[in-house]
Structures are given as C-alpha cells and as structure tokens.
C-alpha cells in the first residue's frame, strides 16, 4: 500500500546545493522532472492553440514557453501516444476541489514530506540557514502573456500578504486576509518574532531572509502559501498602497517589488476593481482582498500560472476551465501540456453524480462518499468507467467536535471533562453506524492516524471505540454538574448555574452535501440512551458553516465528514492551535484577535504551547518532537470524537480518460487530485 511510504516521512529539507549564478544560467542540479528533454525534440502544441497562432491571435509556442533550459519537463508522466483535445466533464464539490485540481505552487510537497521545485526552478540555503535564494524560470509568462518575474513574488509578499507590521513584529494588515505565522522567526537581538524579509535579486531570483533558522520554511510555503506570487501588473491598482510612508521592512521599494506603485486607498482599490468588471464588485476592501487575493482561482480574467483557467462566471451553475496557452510544462517528447483542452466542473446534487457516470454523461466523479460505492460499482460494467482507490491519511470520515470555548460556559465546562467525552464516544454503536451510513465499507475508529503513516500511535485508533452504553451512563452519573436522573423527556439536566434544571441539548452543525442529517439522527438515538439530547443545527453550505466556525465560540458542536492529517509537525492546523478552522479548539486558537489564554498547566495549554513552539523551532528534531507531542495530547484527551474511518479515496473514471494513475496519496497538503497531475491525463477512445 502506497500510504506506507509515509512511514519513512522525513522532515529533512530536500536541499539542492549549488552556486548563485545569473538568471537563466543556474547550474544547480535539477529536480527529477525539471530541465529540457534529454534529446533534441521538436516542441508541439494543441491543435486549438496552433489555430490561434495561425490566425495571429497567439505568439509562436517557442515565444510562450520559458527558455529551453528552464522548461519543466514531466519525464515520468509521458504516455506513448497521447491525444490533444476534448473536455473532461467531472463532478464539482466546491472551490477547494477545483482549486487544488489546477494548482501550480512555487514548491510541491512530496509524498515523503520533502519538497521539490515547481514554479520555482531551484533554490539554495545559506550555511547559517537564514537566507533562502529562490531561482525562477527565465522567459516564463502569466496566462495573459505578461512576464512572470521575481517582482511578482516580492510584490505579493511585501504588499499583499504582509501589508503592514507593528513595532512588535505583529502583522497588522494583510490583503489576503490570512498571514501565516510560519514566516515568522525570533530576532535574537530583541527576542521578538518577526516576519521574514523578501527581496528581489534580479528578474529570476529572489531571497527569503529569516532572523533565526526555520528548517521547514519551504514545506510551510508548499502547504500554506503555495501561491507565493501574484501578477503585479494586474493587482497594482486594486491593492491599497501608501507610498508616502516608509515600507514596514525599512528597505527601499526597488528591492521589495514596489517600484512604480502609486498611492491607492482602500476605497479607491474597491472602486477600481468594480470599474474593471461587474464580477469584481465587492462590499469592502476586506472582501475584495479575500476574493481576488486569496480565492483568486474563482474569477475569470485573473492571470495565473495554471494549466487551465476559469472561463466561466462565478454565478454559473457549472464551471469551465480552458487551457492556458502559456503553460510552462511539456512532456518528454516536447508536447506542451496539458493534453486536455477544457475541464468542466458539473454542479448537481451529489447523489446524482453516480447516475450521470452510469449514463455516460460524466468522465469523472472524484472523492465520492464511500456509502455511494455500491451504486457506482453496480454501474461500472455497463457505464464505461472504472472505480479506483487512492490512499489517504484519513483519521475519520465521521466525527464530532465539542467546542472547548462555547459561549455558554456551562457547556464549555461540560465539554472539557474527559469522562464526558469518554461517555459520548462509547455510547455509539460504530458497527451499526458503519452498516447504515457506509454499507459496511468504513472501519470503526477513533480520530487518530491510521497504521502505515508516520503519525500512527499504537492503540490510538481503538481507544474508547467499544460500544458500552452502560459504562457511558456510569461515567455521566459521576459528573457533578449534570444530573444522574432524567427529566420527563428522558434527558439529564444541569444541576446548578444558569442552566439549572434545563435538559442538556447539544446542537451539532452539519452541512448539505454530506451525510450529516442521517449521521446526527443516528447519534441522537445513541445519545438518548445515556440521557443526552442531540439535534442538527442549520444544514447549510460548508462555506456558510465555516463562517460560523471561525467566530470561535458560536458553534457548539460540529459533525465532520472527513479529517485527514498528513503531518502534524509540518501542518498542525487540525490538531494544533494555529488556525481558527477547528471547532474543538475554539477561541484558544492563536489566529483569533481576542484569543483566550488557557489555564496554565492544562491539557489545552499544552496544545497552545506546542503550537507556538512549532512556529519557532530551529531544528527538524524539535519540530518532530513538538508534532509528536501534539498527537500524543490528542490520544490522551480525545478532543475530536471519531466514529468511522475510510483508508482510501474512491474515484470513478471513464475508460476514455488515459494516463490517470490512482497510486497517489490524496490529501489537502498534497493538493488532492492535483497530486495526480491532471495536466498529463488525456482523452482517448
């Protein structure tokens, strides 16, 4: 099983040694899939692009690609006789599906935990570990034909990601809405943690300068800020700049990507965006930055480096993505990628995708719920498609998070009691739940890493998974703040405080498109047996639900249908306190402006301290130790109650789609299907 590769997960950087040389003459050894073809080849392009060249609508292919030595060549994914053209029609499960599908990051995280250059051509690290020199590809262009240079990387960091910094090193403003603390290191001169300094060296080179070593900085970039670049020419009049003030770094704008900028207020930026196109009308500057800065792939006309670009309006029912004529990768025979002309993300109720595959109206249905497997399998023989499995580091496909900082303090106190979480876990019949929700295809499991991954801890998956309602009742009987008796409706009550005499009622937030309604209905039956009432809250879209989650104390409990954790040391988002995206951590998350300070010495305090340590470690050994301690804390405390797990991701793929290799690890950190390199797939007969 390929997932076992993660047993050897190494946090050591994939260092590429070499010397700093001029743009386009980098003598650094290439990544395995980088560099020109070994033999002289003739460059080739898709017929639809050749027609545009013949009509004078596009430059010649050689003028659209980087210089020959800097073309990225996919040597390991070249089929014998690929065919250009066609449209891949596939299921559409949201912006975090089609976003990663087409994504091209500066560096890619590899399945063994290292990194490999992608948009970047190569890199070097200084002996003291404080300076990272990044080389780009000479002659590379944005999808609108404008040059892609180091100016685009420095401008993005210095004016979009880190718009302003106060005297303590705190980032006080970010166009993108999120500044990742992974760029911060401790300045030994004053003990303050400060953001990195990013400067232009030349058109094809920029540097990241740290105050103290941060051995996982490139992994952090590959995961949390994989698009560490933006088309300066496109943004410079819709991003606010105050050129009358010195830049927060204290450096001259000439090395920061700031040359040519003019004064733009936030109000002017919003107005300028609206004046460009009706699709760029936003309520305020915050929304403008979040949508066009962070979620940019949703918008037509925004230049990218991706294989396909959005060619639809965000309001359309389905989205069409059309090939990028300036895409900078070829196969080993000199064919410009991608092979497929268009990708259509078809929107419909998730339960209908199987029928569309069976009818031959879709080419791909990806990542479908394992509970739908029997339906897909029944149509496989006659539908002209095959079902594939790909490994995933799945902790759980069915879990509940209890908010440790819920706005009603009595519930927050109840959720903090280990015996309560223990009771809520063993009160559930996981085997029955599996049969009803997943046709018996899932595995009963606690929320913990599966065997075969680097995160695996012996016994963690089995903890508190036995079905024992009698023992659950006994545990609850011993909790002083709730009654051991039941009210007229059969539920326990609070014994004191503002909720004294009131029945315990836990509202679980699910979302449409998942099986939350069915799952919560089952949970309600199990929990009634132990005197706890459970109901589902608003069953809305996942993005709408997430808006409530990030408030920190609004969501009481959350039903999560998928939790994957690739590596806690590299990305602790779901098990640490660095992000506000998890319900269980609530306002203890460091990302909250009014973050709570946990009680000293508490288990939650350890989570917070370990998260802070991961942001400041200077060695891989320290990072590994902190990440492991986070996992052990979760095993000890079961902050997330897991019910079931699925070790594989399922894909239904038309037999006409060729060169798809399902043997890839699917998870957010590796960009889901992006890790399977869709630009190397083609549609055959």
Phi, psi and omega in degrees: 000130187296331182300338180294346174303332183290345175301329181264019183306122181245133178269002178293137179295144175276081186288133175247107185280161180162185181244149180285121181229180186287161183305130176086357180234029181296122180263009177296138177305141184278154169295157185309324184259017185252160173098172184285161175304149183297325180246161179298125180230160176263128179293141182228155181222167181294144179307321181297328178281322178300322178295322179291325176295315181298329181274001180078015182269346181220149172291166175301155182303317182299334179275347181264338181268163172298171174303155190307319183288345183252001174295137175271123185250124179273080186291331186268001183234025181269114177284167183292314184220070181290157178242135175279152169107179176089170178236127175272112178262120186221165178296153183235111182247015174125173186294336177271011170257300183285339176298300178297331182303322184255002193289142175231098183276167176300311174232148174258136170286135181263166185291346176261011176090001177269196176226156175222142179299149178223271170299317173292147178273321182191177178204163174223155178237134179294159183300328180274000177074015185258342183234124176251122179256120185251126178258134178258181185262120182296132177085002179289147185227153172289168183294346175264006177092354178284148181297141172260120184224178178297336176301323181292329179283314181292320179299314180304311184290312190279340183236343179250303182290314181241087185280328179202151182222137179271182186292345179268357182093001180282132176284117185260349181207137178215125179301322184284349179090337180227122171253125183274128183294350181294346177274355185265139175224164184274127177278113182297342181290325182225000177078004180272146173271130187226153179289153178299161174254128181243125184227153177276134173262308173206187186302331184246015183216135170221165183233145172249121183245127182252163177270335175212158185301144177219088192296341182254018185301320182287325173297318179299318177296317182297332182264305191265341179217049186301331177265066182277055180192158177202147181290100182305319183298335183271330186264340197297344176254003177239015172239133182289134175224140172244094185284355178279344180257147173298149176293150183302334181283342184082000183265164180287143183299339183296334179257002184252002184082017186256004180295138177086358180283149177239166179296124176225121176278167178299320179295320179294322179298316179297317180294320179297320179296315181296325181291334180293312187196147181297336180287348181254030177269121182229157184293323183201181184293325179298314180292321177302310182295319180296319184279308183274337179270314185265311185261037191300331185294350178283351193241127175296145176085349177282120181297142179222180173249015186278163180291325178228146179243149176304128180235020180231167173277150181297339180275353181292153180294315177237155184248137175248131176245128185249146185305145177272115183293346181253017181299139198257018179239148173228168171273183185292345180259011176086009178280125176294136177267159001279168174281322184278135182289314187220152172238125178249118176270108186269124182261127174195174176302135185302332180288348183266346183299322180299317180295324178291325175294315181298323180281353180081016182269349177236151176263339186204134169233110189254142174063034183286156181300134182300335178296339179270358184305314181302323179294313179297318183296322181297331182261002186298315185294322184262346185272355179072030178222168178234152178256128181242155173241143176230137182293148176217145179280064189276120173282314182199149172251005187201104186209168177228135176247129178257124187288116181286352179233030181304146189297338172270108187299334180290322176290320178301319178296317180299316181294337182280349184277119182304321181297329177292314179296322177300312180298317181295336180279313185277357177279354186257131176274093185294325180295316177294318179301319179298315181295319184284316185271328189231021177053030178076009186268350177270181181233125175303129183196148171284165178286092181201164184292140179286156176298142183101356177248161180293341183272355186297134174235124184304127177089348184293323183289336184266347185300130175056035180253353178290145179273111185210076182298331178295315178293325178296316177299320180296321178297315181294325179300334182271000180268118189293329188279354175234157186281155173267350177259172181244152175278186184299336179271357177093018183241151175291160180232164171285146184266347182202182178075191184297337180260012183307128179085350180273140178294145179285124183228114180255121178263121182256127178274120172252202172201152180295151183092353176243179178265026186298322181299313179293319182294315181293326176298320177293314180300322180301322179292314181297317186284337175295329179296340178247014173081023179243123179272133180230133176224158175273139176279207181297124179268082186248192179289157179299316178300320179295319178297320182295330176300324178286322181299317185291347175290342172094309185242008186275318182275125180287310180211155185226134171266122181245127183268355178202124178226108176248136175231113184280310181199116186292330180287323181278319180217093182271014190314316186268349180241353180249195183244022185276337183237160179258028185263356182249134181291320188299322183280334176052227185277006169283350178298134180291346182282343179286138177296327179247047183302139177283150174259117182289161179298131182303135178084355181282166179295323177292324177300324178295320177302314181296315182293321178293323177296316177298321181296320179298334180279349184232004181298150180244356177225155178294329179296319178295320180296315180299318181295317180292319178297318179295321179295324176299315180297317181294325176297319179294320178297319182291324191251343181048061178295327177249122180271111180267146179247311185219155180223152176231116186286345184234153171263139181257140177225129170260120185232131177303143178291350176281340180276120186251160175072015173275121178250112183285355184278061177227152178276126183255117174194166184301316184300326179264004175073038171049237182291343174300332179290343178267005176053070182301337181291351176261358176281157173214162181258116180251203180246000000 
